Amino acid sequence: MASRPDTDDYLSLFLNDVPLLDVRAPVEYSKGSFPCAENAPLMNDDERHRVGICYKEKGQDKAIELGHQLVSGDIRAQRTEAWKRFAARHPDGYLFCFRGGLRSRLTQQWIRDAGINYPLVKGGYKALRRFLIDSLEQRIESGQFRIVSGRTGTGKTRVLQQLPNPVDLEGLANHRGSSFGRQVTPQPAQIDFENRLAVAMLKAHHRVGGPIYLEDESRLVGRCALPERLRERMAEAPLLVLEQPMDVRIAIIRQDYVEGMAADYARRDGADAGWLNFRDYLLSALDRIRKRLGGERHQQLRLLMEQALASQHANGELSGHEAWIRSLLEDYYDPMYDYQLSQKQGRILVRGGPETLLDWAKSDRAA
């Protein structure tokens, strides 16, 4: 492999989705890393903890000595092999540790001893993270935003993804943003979400340009919190209001939250366990809004949902879900959304179906 220099061109790393080898300990990686990073640590959590104690009590030299004792022989060989495999799969990548110091340089040296020259990121995780924090703040302050709004079930995310310069907050958070929004795979840690958002904003600014389209969201998308300043900018931004007939909205919700989620759980857990987990997901989502629904209405909807699930499980019949979906939309989500929209009338640029919004966005970009 030809030798490449170490880098501090953080923008290029993120714009080009350059693969990154994160050699920090697993506990550090789990708290937050970057979209294209893989963890192959120099030290595991216990080794890192012991070296850290040694550093505090006896200084750097003794800590380095202990590190070499802990990561030696077969352990060193195994970890070096993991780094070599990463380098073979990603010859254009870079490695990093927390500050771009001892751990990354030691990793780099051990890979070099194995015959591979592999560059590192100067400043490591700390510098990369600071770059993204500063970049996100800049993009939020200087960005021009358009907000896609609309009642529940209108398919806002589907339309958003067809717009000229979208940033999909729900996709970045791996959550659909409501009580029913949980996915079968877990949400990212808050730092991971912020890093994903910063990278998406950088790409929207540097690669596409023009207004950035976002979906109307509350402060939390599942458990991922939007930056407060972004929420403020979104609350001031003009709106594109998506409208769909009730039967289309019911079909979209059934497809996304019933058919799609049942299939996702079955793929992950197998037919039997997948069905039980899907059933629990749907009923639990309804139970989470029990207080807002009121006890009687909640019980009525839960009975409808249980009947629909029984029919679906027995013979694959999905039409029974229409009753609880329609009732939940008409009696709960629509009144709440209509009130919120009434407070935003002066911000509406256009309202209509998907084609109306897409055509408007094309003309807006051309202008």
C-alpha positions as CSV (number, residue, x, y, z in Angstrom):
1,M,0.0,0.0,0.0
2,A,1.4,3.4,-1.0
3,S,2.2,5.7,1.9
4,R,-0.4,8.5,2.5
5,P,0.1,11.5,4.8
6,D,-1.9,12.0,8.1
7,T,-4.8,14.4,7.6
8,D,-6.6,17.2,9.3
9,D,-8.9,17.8,6.3
10,Y,-12.0,17.0,8.4
11,L,-14.4,18.4,5.8
12,S,-13.2,16.1,3.1
13,L,-13.4,13.1,5.4
14,F,-17.1,13.7,6.1
15,L,-18.2,15.0,2.7
16,N,-16.7,11.9,1.0
17,D,-17.7,9.3,3.6
18,V,-14.2,8.2,4.1
19,P,-13.9,5.0,6.3
20,L,-12.5,5.6,9.7
21,L,-10.9,3.1,12.1
22,D,-11.8,4.1,15.7
23,V,-9.2,2.5,18.0
24,R,-10.7,3.9,21.2
25,A,-12.1,1.5,23.8
26,P,-15.7,0.1,23.2
27,V,-17.1,2.2,26.0
28,E,-15.9,5.3,24.3
29,Y,-17.2,4.2,20.9
30,S,-20.6,3.4,22.4
31,K,-21.0,7.0,23.7
32,G,-20.6,8.4,20.2
33,S,-18.5,8.1,17.0
34,F,-19.0,9.0,13.4
35,P,-21.2,7.7,10.5
36,C,-18.4,5.9,8.7
37,A,-16.4,4.8,11.7
38,E,-15.8,1.2,12.8
39,N,-14.5,0.2,16.2
40,A,-11.4,-2.0,16.5
41,P,-9.9,-1.0,19.8
42,L,-6.2,-0.9,20.8
43,M,-7.4,-1.7,24.4
44,N,-10.7,-3.2,25.7
45,D,-12.6,-1.4,28.4
46,D,-10.9,-3.2,31.3
47,E,-7.4,-2.7,29.9
48,R,-8.1,1.0,29.3
49,H,-9.4,1.4,32.9
50,R,-6.3,-0.2,34.4
51,V,-3.9,1.9,32.3
52,G,-5.8,5.0,33.2
53,I,-5.4,4.3,36.9
54,C,-1.7,3.6,36.4
55,Y,-1.3,6.9,34.6
56,K,-2.9,8.9,37.4
57,E,-0.9,7.1,40.1
58,K,2.5,6.5,38.5
59,G,2.7,8.7,35.4
60,Q,2.8,8.3,31.6
61,D,5.9,6.1,31.3
62,K,4.5,3.4,33.7
63,A,1.1,3.6,32.0
64,I,2.7,2.9,28.6
65,E,4.7,0.1,30.1
66,L,1.5,-1.5,31.5
67,G,-0.3,-1.0,28.2
68,H,2.4,-3.0,26.4
69,Q,2.2,-5.7,29.0
70,L,-1.6,-6.0,28.7
71,V,-1.6,-5.9,24.9
72,S,1.1,-8.3,23.9
73,G,1.6,-11.7,22.3
74,D,-1.6,-13.2,20.9
75,I,-3.7,-10.3,21.9
76,R,-1.5,-7.8,20.0
77,A,-1.5,-10.2,17.0
78,Q,-5.3,-10.5,17.0
79,R,-5.8,-6.7,17.2
80,T,-3.2,-6.1,14.5
81,E,-5.0,-8.6,12.3
82,A,-8.3,-6.7,12.7
83,W,-6.6,-3.4,11.7
84,K,-5.0,-5.1,8.7
85,R,-8.4,-6.4,7.6
86,F,-9.9,-2.9,7.9
87,A,-7.0,-1.4,5.9
88,A,-7.4,-4.1,3.2
89,R,-11.2,-3.3,2.9
90,H,-10.6,0.4,3.1
91,P,-7.3,1.4,1.5
92,D,-8.5,5.0,1.4
93,G,-9.3,5.2,5.2
94,Y,-7.8,6.7,8.3
95,L,-7.5,5.7,11.9
96,F,-8.0,7.8,15.0
97,C,-8.1,7.7,18.8
98,F,-9.3,10.3,21.3
99,R,-6.8,13.1,20.7
100,G,-4.7,11.7,17.9
101,G,-1.9,10.9,20.3
102,L,-0.4,7.8,21.9
103,R,-3.0,5.2,21.0
104,S,-3.4,6.1,17.3
105,R,0.4,6.4,16.9
106,L,1.0,3.1,18.5
107,T,-1.7,1.5,16.4
108,Q,-0.1,3.1,13.3
109,Q,3.3,1.8,14.3
110,W,2.0,-1.8,14.9
111,I,0.3,-1.8,11.5
112,R,3.5,-0.4,9.9
113,D,5.4,-3.3,11.6
114,A,3.0,-5.6,9.8
115,G,3.9,-4.1,6.5
116,I,1.1,-1.5,6.0
117,N,1.4,2.3,6.1
118,Y,-1.9,3.6,7.3
119,P,-2.5,7.3,8.1
120,L,-4.2,8.8,11.1
121,V,-6.5,11.8,11.7
122,K,-4.6,14.6,13.4
123,G,-6.4,15.6,16.6
124,G,-8.4,12.4,16.7
125,Y,-12.0,12.1,17.9
126,K,-11.9,15.4,19.9
127,A,-10.9,17.4,16.8
128,L,-13.4,15.7,14.6
129,R,-16.2,16.2,17.1
130,R,-15.3,19.9,17.6
131,F,-15.3,20.4,13.8
132,L,-18.8,18.9,13.5
133,I,-20.2,20.9,16.5
134,D,-18.9,24.2,15.0
135,S,-20.0,23.3,11.5
136,L,-23.5,22.4,12.6
137,E,-23.8,25.7,14.5
138,Q,-22.7,27.6,11.4
139,R,-25.1,25.7,9.1
140,I,-28.0,26.3,11.5
141,E,-27.3,30.0,11.7
142,S,-26.7,30.6,7.9
143,G,-29.0,27.9,6.4
144,Q,-32.3,28.7,4.6
145,F,-34.9,26.2,5.7
146,R,-38.2,25.0,4.3
147,I,-40.4,22.8,6.6
148,V,-42.7,20.0,5.3
149,S,-45.7,19.9,7.5
150,G,-49.0,18.0,7.3
151,R,-51.4,15.8,9.2
152,T,-50.3,12.4,10.5
153,G,-50.2,9.8,7.7
154,T,-49.9,12.1,4.7
155,G,-46.5,10.6,3.8
156,K,-44.4,13.6,4.7
157,T,-41.1,11.7,4.8
158,R,-41.8,10.1,1.3
159,V,-42.3,13.6,-0.2
160,L,-39.4,15.1,1.7
161,Q,-37.0,12.5,0.2
162,Q,-38.1,13.7,-3.3
163,L,-37.4,17.4,-2.6
164,P,-34.3,19.1,-4.0
165,N,-32.2,19.3,-0.8
166,P,-33.7,17.2,2.0
167,V,-32.3,16.4,5.5
168,D,-34.3,13.5,6.9
169,L,-34.3,14.1,10.7
170,E,-36.4,10.9,11.3
171,G,-34.0,8.8,9.2
172,L,-31.0,10.2,11.1
173,A,-32.7,9.5,14.5
174,N,-34.0,6.1,13.3
175,H,-37.5,7.0,14.6
176,R,-40.7,8.2,13.0
177,G,-41.3,10.8,15.6
178,S,-44.5,9.7,17.3
179,S,-45.6,7.2,19.9
180,F,-45.7,4.6,17.1
181,G,-42.4,5.8,15.7
182,R,-40.1,3.2,17.2
183,Q,-38.1,1.0,14.7
184,V,-36.9,-2.6,15.2
185,T,-33.3,-1.4,15.4
186,P,-32.2,0.9,18.2
187,Q,-31.9,4.7,17.9
188,P,-28.4,6.2,17.9
189,A,-26.8,7.7,21.0
190,Q,-27.4,11.5,21.2
191,I,-23.9,12.3,20.2
192,D,-24.1,9.9,17.2
193,F,-27.4,11.6,16.2
194,E,-25.8,15.1,16.4
195,N,-22.8,13.9,14.3
196,R,-25.1,12.4,11.7
197,L,-27.1,15.6,11.6
198,A,-23.9,17.7,11.2
199,V,-22.6,15.6,8.4
200,A,-26.0,15.7,6.6
201,M,-26.1,19.5,6.9
202,L,-22.5,19.8,5.6
203,K,-23.5,17.7,2.5
204,A,-26.7,19.7,2.0
205,H,-24.7,22.9,2.0
206,H,-21.5,21.9,0.1
207,R,-22.9,19.4,-2.4
208,V,-26.4,20.7,-3.2
209,G,-26.9,24.2,-2.0
210,G,-30.1,26.2,-1.8
211,P,-32.9,25.9,0.8
212,I,-32.7,22.8,3.0
213,Y,-36.0,20.9,3.5
214,L,-36.8,19.4,6.9
215,E,-39.8,17.6,8.2
216,D,-41.8,19.4,10.9
217,E,-40.7,17.8,14.2
218,S,-41.0,18.4,17.9
219,R,-38.0,18.8,20.2
220,L,-37.6,15.1,20.5
221,V,-37.5,12.5,17.7
222,G,-37.9,9.5,19.9
223,R,-35.2,10.0,22.4
224,C,-32.9,12.1,20.1
225,A,-33.1,15.8,20.9
226,L,-32.8,18.4,18.1
227,P,-30.4,21.3,18.8
228,E,-32.4,24.1,20.5
229,R,-31.2,26.6,17.9
230,L,-32.3,24.4,15.1
231,R,-35.8,24.1,16.7
232,E,-35.9,28.0,16.9
233,R,-35.0,28.3,13.2
234,M,-37.5,25.7,12.2
235,A,-40.2,27.5,14.2
236,E,-39.6,30.6,12.1
237,A,-39.2,28.9,8.7
238,P,-41.9,28.8,5.9
239,L,-44.1,25.8,5.6
240,L,-45.1,23.4,2.8
241,V,-48.3,21.8,4.0
242,L,-48.9,18.3,2.6
243,E,-52.6,17.3,2.2
244,Q,-54.0,13.8,1.5
245,P,-57.5,12.2,1.5
246,M,-58.3,10.2,4.6
247,D,-58.3,6.8,2.7
248,V,-54.8,7.5,1.4
249,R,-53.6,8.4,4.9
250,I,-55.0,5.2,6.4
251,A,-53.3,3.2,3.7
252,I,-50.0,4.9,4.3
253,I,-50.2,4.3,8.1
254,R,-51.2,0.7,7.6
255,Q,-48.4,0.1,5.2
256,D,-45.7,1.7,7.4
257,Y,-46.8,0.8,10.9
258,V,-48.6,-2.5,10.4
259,E,-47.4,-4.3,7.3
260,G,-43.9,-2.8,7.3
261,M,-43.3,-3.3,11.0
262,A,-44.7,-6.8,11.1
263,A,-42.3,-7.7,8.3
264,D,-39.3,-6.1,10.0
265,Y,-40.0,-7.9,13.3
266,A,-40.4,-11.2,11.4
267,R,-37.0,-10.7,9.6
268,R,-35.3,-9.9,12.8
269,D,-36.8,-12.4,15.2
270,G,-38.4,-15.1,13.1
271,A,-42.1,-15.7,12.5
272,D,-43.3,-16.6,16.0
273,A,-41.2,-14.3,18.2
274,G,-41.5,-11.6,15.5
275,W,-45.3,-11.7,15.6
276,L,-45.3,-11.4,19.4
277,N,-42.8,-8.5,19.4
278,F,-44.8,-6.7,16.7
279,R,-48.0,-7.1,18.6
280,D,-46.4,-5.8,21.7
281,Y,-44.9,-2.8,19.8
282,L,-48.4,-1.8,18.4
283,L,-50.3,-2.2,21.7
284,S,-47.5,-0.5,23.7
285,A,-47.5,2.5,21.4
286,L,-51.2,3.0,22.0
287,D,-50.8,2.5,25.7
288,R,-48.1,5.3,25.8
289,I,-50.8,7.9,24.9
290,R,-53.5,6.5,27.2
291,K,-53.6,9.6,29.4
292,R,-53.9,11.9,26.5
293,L,-56.6,9.8,24.9
294,G,-58.6,9.3,28.1
295,G,-59.3,5.9,29.7
296,E,-62.6,5.2,27.8
297,R,-61.4,6.1,24.4
298,H,-58.1,4.3,25.0
299,Q,-60.0,1.1,25.9
300,Q,-62.2,1.4,22.8
301,L,-59.2,1.8,20.5
302,R,-57.3,-1.0,22.2
303,L,-60.2,-3.4,21.7
304,L,-60.3,-2.5,18.0
305,M,-56.5,-3.0,17.7
306,E,-56.6,-6.3,19.5
307,Q,-59.4,-7.5,17.1
308,A,-57.5,-6.4,14.1
309,L,-54.3,-8.1,15.3
310,A,-56.2,-11.3,15.9
311,S,-57.6,-11.3,12.4
312,Q,-54.2,-10.5,10.9
313,H,-52.6,-13.3,12.8
314,A,-55.3,-15.8,11.9
315,N,-55.7,-15.2,8.2
316,G,-53.5,-12.3,7.2
317,E,-56.5,-10.0,6.9
318,L,-55.4,-6.4,7.4
319,S,-58.6,-4.4,6.8
320,G,-59.5,-4.6,10.5
321,H,-56.8,-2.1,11.3
322,E,-58.6,0.6,9.4
323,A,-61.1,1.2,12.3
324,W,-58.6,2.1,14.9
325,I,-56.4,4.1,12.5
326,R,-59.3,6.2,11.3
327,S,-60.5,6.8,14.9
328,L,-57.0,7.8,16.1
329,L,-56.6,10.2,13.2
330,E,-60.0,11.9,13.4
331,D,-60.3,12.1,17.1
332,Y,-56.8,12.5,18.4
333,Y,-54.1,13.5,15.8
334,D,-56.0,15.7,13.5
335,P,-57.5,18.1,16.1
336,M,-54.0,18.4,17.7
337,Y,-52.4,19.2,14.3
338,D,-55.1,21.6,13.2
339,Y,-54.7,23.6,16.3
340,Q,-50.9,23.7,15.9
341,L,-51.3,24.7,12.2
342,S,-53.7,27.5,13.1
343,Q,-50.8,29.2,15.0
344,K,-48.6,29.1,11.8
345,Q,-50.9,30.5,9.1
346,G,-48.6,33.4,8.1
347,R,-45.8,31.0,7.3
348,I,-47.5,28.8,4.7
349,L,-45.9,29.0,1.2
350,V,-48.0,26.3,-0.5
351,R,-50.4,23.5,0.4
352,G,-51.7,20.6,-1.5
353,G,-50.8,17.0,-2.6
354,P,-47.4,15.6,-3.2
355,E,-47.1,16.8,-6.8
356,T,-48.2,20.3,-5.8
357,L,-45.4,20.5,-3.3
358,L,-42.8,19.0,-5.6
359,D,-43.7,21.3,-8.4
360,W,-43.5,24.3,-6.1
361,A,-40.1,23.2,-4.8
362,K,-38.8,22.9,-8.4
363,S,-39.9,26.4,-9.3
364,D,-38.6,27.8,-6.0
365,R,-35.1,26.3,-6.8
366,A,-35.2,27.7,-10.3
367,A,-36.0,31.1,-9.0
